[in-house]
């Protein structure tokens, strides 16, 4: 009940006022996109309106709604502050800002905004309902009870309000009062599965497990769609040794909430207990896809693989645990068992020596032993089912998609999983993906002359998503290289021939030849674009070398921890050469924003995050709409622990068109 879905209310308000608003076609199109939950598209329309008419408050308000729907609460707050600064008498603006503050757990600010909204629009039940969450977050239960009693007296029978009152009573320590509320609710509304589920949970808290099971049975009989009911009933059935029933409840809970970590973990434990190892592994693999850092799942998978005789896989997982918790003795014991099974006597001896050493250290340092016991307890919890589902808290996760079909940005993109990595370097290419952000190309006289001379067929643009070449295009570019080579034989002083051939070499991934051609251009004339392109080719060439080194180390040593240090030492001179080329490009063209951006990426790659931030900032100063620079600077801030700055930059990147950012913002706000 607390997380009231507010968008429907907003849209009702929007469309009832729509006829009264003398808006243009863009605003109407923005409304339509917002209604159909095409939030990204709506943001783009509102961006255009704001750019043309920044004095209007409505586009900021509706853009904020779209951002909230995309979990971009920080960006929404910026827009809502703007709305309120323009007009402090719009209750919806305070309501939306309060909603965002609630999601950010800034409950005191949320309370103030809901109260202000109620001053402007008294008795609005939606504002009061959301203020309940703000009170609860601050543990102001007396104020919450006052609002609840007011709403109950005004609206009479209301299951959700009664459930909220029961929840608040439990949190306030009044279990008996909570049971009385739930018991009365069951008597007055016995056909609603939520009432039975509410009383069941109070029974659990009171250790009345048989009564709880009976209530959950009734909730399920009424076709409950709450996965928590099945999770909790499954645990009760497990305790009664009804493994088949418990497994069926796990299956149902996963059907209702496919990415629910708790139920997937519980089912893996249950399957392990009944020796259904293959399916247990499937659940654990899925868990680790959802959360690669869930080390109890890694540990459990190692144990299951060991049971199945898959000792290599088991050793790999035990090693991950040891790398994370190097003082965790049970992992060494378990790994030594698999080493023994594979007859790796030296490795068994090494693990046993480590165990002896650790146990001696634990004996000398009781506090350290205590810490290790805590870690052991976490791992040992894999032998029993997980805890009860949270009180009245929906656990269903949003549906996730693993890819962007046709790079679509329509619909609920905030629920699509995306890879968290910095945006790639910009390069010059004649090919642009349809999903490439539409932005003004950095103006260069030499590039402008080049494009005019070569025509639209080979017009170059700055892109950071390169298009894979088809066989036909590859053949075309090889043929072009041959033709240009013939021209160079006849006239070796024309820099454009070398530049164009360098671009063609880059497209067919012949980096060395491309570097040579861009160097020839530089020898013939001092050109910022040539330095820029040569730097990028050198960086790509370096990346290939790094991957080769990484593969070699992985095969020989199995220890990648020293890889980054080795790489930095080995390639420090290469980094310096790349940076010098970007420096020269910037010297020749100080407003070359893409050069600043690419230079920042190199600094990130070499882990010089502070300098990288400065370079991204320089790119942003030149181009205030440089979405990729905001995105990369945001991630870099997060790497350095400045999370709020990072979130602000990511929000801006989303506003400017990097729509995948909203999935990341959603994860950061969980």
Residue pairs with C-beta under 8 A, 6 or more apart in sequence:
1 129
1 160
1 161
1 163
1 164
1 392
2 132
2 133
2 136
2 164
3 133
3 394
4 126
4 129
4 130
6 68
6 95
6 96
6 99
6 126
6 130
7 65
7 68
7 69
9 126
10 65
10 92
10 96
11 34
11 35
13 92
14 31
14 34
14 35
14 62
15 31
15 35
18 28
18 31
21 27
21 58
23 58
24 49
26 45
26 48
26 49
27 45
27 46
27 49
27 58
27 59
29 45
30 42
30 45
30 46
30 49
30 59
30 62
31 42
31 62
33 39
33 41
33 42
33 45
34 42
34 62
34 65
34 66
37 69
37 411
37 412
38 410
38 411
39 66
39 67
39 69
39 70
39 412
39 413
39 414
40 66
40 70
40 409
40 410
40 413
40 659
40 662
41 409
41 410
42 62
42 63
42 66
43 63
43 66
43 67
43 654
43 655
44 657
46 59
46 60
46 62
46 63
46 66
47 63
47 655
49 56
49 59
50 56
50 59
50 60
50 63
53 59
55 86
57 82
57 83
57 86
57 87
57 90
57 93
60 79
60 80
60 82
60 83
60 86
61 79
61 80
61 83
61 90
61 92
61 93
61 96
63 79
63 655
64 75
64 76
64 77
64 79
64 80
64 83
64 93
64 96
64 97
64 100
65 76
65 96
67 73
67 75
67 76
67 79
67 651
67 654
67 655
68 76
68 96
68 99
68 100
68 103
69 414
70 413
70 414
70 654
70 662
70 665
70 666
71 103
71 414
71 662
71 665
71 666
71 669
72 651
72 654
72 655
72 661
72 662
72 665
73 100
73 103
73 104
73 665
73 669
74 104
74 644
74 647
74 648
74 651
74 665
75 651
75 652
75 654
75 655
76 96
76 97
76 100
77 97
77 100
77 101
78 651
80 93
80 96
80 97
80 100
81 97
83 90
83 93
84 90
84 93
84 94
84 97
87 93
89 120
90 120
91 116
91 117
91 118
91 120
91 121
91 124
91 127
92 117
94 113
94 114
94 116
94 117
94 120
95 113
95 114
95 117
95 126
95 127
95 130
97 113
98 109
98 110
98 111
98 112
98 113
98 114
98 117
98 127
98 130
98 131
98 134
99 110
99 130
101 107
101 109
101 110
101 113
101 134
102 110
102 130
102 133
102 134
102 137
103 669
104 669
105 137
107 133
107 134
107 135
107 136
107 137
107 138
108 134
108 138
110 130
110 131
110 133
110 134
110 137
111 131
111 134
111 135
111 138
114 127
114 128
114 130
114 131
114 134
115 131
117 124
117 127
118 124
118 127
118 128
118 131
121 127
123 154
125 151
125 154
125 155
128 147
128 150
128 151
129 151
131 147
132 144
132 147
132 148
132 164
135 141
135 143
135 144
135 147
136 144
136 168
136 171
139 171
141 168
141 171
141 172
144 168
145 165
145 168
148 161
148 164
148 165
148 168
151 158
151 161
152 158
152 161
152 162
152 165
155 161
157 188
157 189
159 185
159 189
159 192
159 194
159 195
160 194
162 181
162 182
162 184
162 185
162 195
163 182
163 185
163 194
163 195
163 198
163 392
164 392
165 181
166 178
166 181
166 182
166 185
166 198
166 202
166 392
167 178
167 391
167 392
169 175
169 177
169 178
169 181
170 178
170 202
170 205
170 391
175 202
175 205
175 206
178 202
179 199
179 202
179 203
179 206
182 195
182 198
182 199
182 202
183 199
185 195
185 198
185 199
186 195
186 196
186 199
186 215
189 195
190 196
191 222
192 222
193 218
193 219
193 220
193 222
193 223
193 224
193 225
193 226
193 229
194 219
194 224
194 226
196 215
196 216
196 218
196 219
196 222
196 224
197 215
197 216
197 219
197 224
197 226
197 228
197 229
198 392
199 215
200 211
200 212
200 213
200 215
200 216
200 219
200 229
200 232
201 212
201 232
201 388
201 391
201 392
203 209
203 211
203 212
203 215
204 212
204 232
204 388
205 391
209 236
209 239
212 232
212 236
213 233
213 236
213 237
216 229
216 232
216 233
216 236
217 233
219 226
219 229
220 229
220 230
220 233
224 230
225 256
226 256
226 394
227 252
227 253
227 254
227 256
227 257
227 260
227 263
227 389
227 395
227 396
228 253
228 389
228 390
228 393
228 394
228 395
230 249
230 250
230 252
230 253
230 256
230 263
231 249
231 250
231 253
231 260
231 262
231 263
231 266
231 388
231 389
231 395
232 388
232 389
233 249
234 245
234 246
234 247
234 249
234 250
234 253
234 263
234 266
234 270
234 385
235 246
235 266
235 385
235 386
235 388
237 243
237 245
237 246
237 249
238 246
238 270
238 385
243 270
243 273
243 274
246 270
247 267
247 270
247 271
247 274
250 263
250 266
250 267
250 270
251 267
253 260
253 263
254 260
254 263
254 264
254 267
256 396
257 263
257 395
257 396
257 397
258 397
258 399
259 290
259 397
259 398
259 400
260 395
260 396
260 397
261 287
261 290
261 291
261 294
262 386
262 389
262 395
263 395
264 283
264 286
264 287
264 290
265 283
265 287
265 294
265 296
265 297
265 300
265 386
266 385
266 386
267 283
268 280
268 283
268 284
268 287
268 297
268 300
268 304
269 280
269 300
269 382
269 383
269 384
269 385
269 386
270 385
271 277
271 279
271 280
271 283
272 280
272 300
272 303
272 304
272 307
277 304
277 307
277 308
278 308
280 304
281 301
281 304
281 305
281 308
284 297
284 300
284 301
284 304
285 301
287 294
287 297
288 294
288 297
288 298
288 301
291 297
295 320
295 321
295 324
295 325
295 378
295 379
296 378
296 379
296 381
296 382
298 317
298 320
298 321
299 317
299 318
299 321
299 331
299 379
299 382
300 382
301 313
301 317
302 313
302 314
302 315
302 316
302 317
302 318
302 321
302 334
303 314
303 334
303 382
305 311
305 313
305 314
305 317
306 314
306 334
306 337
306 338
309 341
311 338
311 339
311 341
311 342
312 338
312 342
314 334
314 335
314 338
315 335
315 338
315 339
315 342
318 331
318 334
318 335
318 338
319 335
321 328
321 331
321 379
322 328
322 331
322 332
322 335
323 561
325 331
325 375
327 358
327 361
327 362
327 368
327 371
327 372
327 375
328 372
328 375
328 376
328 379
329 355
329 358
329 359
329 362
329 372
329 376
330 376
330 379
330 380
331 379
332 351
332 352
332 354
332 355
332 358
333 351
333 355
335 351
336 347
336 348
336 351
336 352
336 355
339 347
339 348
339 351
340 348
358 372
361 368
362 368
362 369
362 372
363 369
389 395
398 412
398 414
398 415
398 666
399 412
399 415
400 415
400 416
400 417
401 415
401 416
401 417
402 416
402 417
404 416
404 660
407 433
407 434
407 435
409 435
409 659
413 659
413 660
413 662
413 663
414 662
414 663
414 665
414 666
415 663
415 666
416 660
416 663
417 663
418 660
418 663
418 664
420 635
420 664
422 601
422 604
422 631
422 632
422 635
422 636
423 464
423 628
423 631
423 632
423 658
424 464
424 465
424 601
425 464
425 536
425 539
425 597
425 598
425 601
426 462
426 463
426 464
426 594
426 597
426 598
426 628
427 462
427 463
427 464
427 466
427 506
427 533
427 536
428 447
428 460
428 461
428 462
428 503
428 529
428 532
428 533
429 460
429 461
429 463
429 466
429 467
429 503
429 507
430 457
430 458
430 459
430 460
430 461
430 503
431 463
431 466
431 467
432 461
432 463
432 467
433 463
433 465
433 467
435 465
436 463
436 464
436 465
437 627
437 628
437 656
437 657
437 658
438 657
439 623
439 625
439 626
439 627
440 623
441 447
441 461
441 462
442 462
442 591
442 592
442 593
442 594
442 623
444 528
444 529
444 589
444 592
446 527
446 528
446 529
447 460
447 529
450 460
450 496
450 499
450 500
451 459
451 460
453 496
454 500
458 500
460 503
462 594
464 628
469 477
469 507
469 508
474 508
477 504
477 507
477 508
478 508
480 500
480 501
480 504
481 501
481 504
481 505
481 508
484 497
484 500
484 501
484 504
485 501
487 494
487 497
488 494
488 497
488 498
488 501
491 497
493 524
495 520
495 521
495 524
495 525
495 527
495 530
498 517
498 518
498 520
498 521
498 524
499 517
499 518
499 521
499 527
499 529
499 530
499 533
501 517
502 513
502 514
502 515
502 516
502 517
502 518
502 521
502 530
502 533
502 537
503 514
503 533
505 511
505 513
505 514
505 517
506 514
506 533
506 536
506 537
511 537
511 538
511 540
511 541
511 544
512 541
514 533
514 534
514 537
515 534
515 537
515 538
515 541
518 530
518 531
518 533
518 534
518 537
519 534
521 527
521 530
522 530
522 531
522 534
526 588
527 588
528 584
528 585
528 586
528 588
528 589
528 592
528 595
529 585
531 581
531 582
531 584
531 585
531 588
532 581
532 582
532 585
532 592
532 594
532 595
532 598
534 581
535 578
535 579
535 581
535 582
535 585
535 595
535 598
536 598
538 574
538 577
538 578
538 581
539 578
539 598
539 602
542 571
542 574
542 575
542 578
545 571
545 574
546 567
546 571
549 563
549 566
549 567
549 570
550 560
550 563
550 567
553 559
553 560
553 562
553 563
553 566
554 560
564 607
568 606
568 607
572 606
575 602
575 605
575 606
578 602
579 599
579 602
579 603
582 595
582 596
582 598
582 599
582 602
583 599
585 592
585 595
586 592
586 595
586 596
586 599
589 595
591 622
593 619
593 622
593 623
593 626
593 629
594 619
596 615
596 616
596 618
596 619
596 622
596 629
597 615
597 616
597 619
597 626
597 628
597 629
597 632
599 615
600 611
600 612
600 613
600 614
600 615
600 616
600 619
600 629
600 632
600 633
601 612
601 632
603 609
603 611
603 612
603 615
604 612
604 632
604 636
609 636
609 639
609 640
610 640
612 632
612 633
612 636
613 633
613 636
613 637
613 640
616 629
616 630
616 632
616 633
616 636
617 633
619 626
619 629
620 626
620 629
620 630
620 633
623 629
625 656
626 656
627 652
627 653
627 656
627 657
627 658
628 653
628 658
630 649
630 650
630 652
630 653
630 656
630 658
631 649
631 650
631 653
631 658
631 661
633 646
633 649
634 645
634 646
634 647
634 648
634 649
634 650
634 652
634 653
634 661
635 646
635 650
636 646
637 643
637 645
637 646
637 649
638 646
638 647
638 668
643 668
647 665
647 668
650 661
650 664
650 665
651 661
651 665
653 661
654 661
654 662
654 665
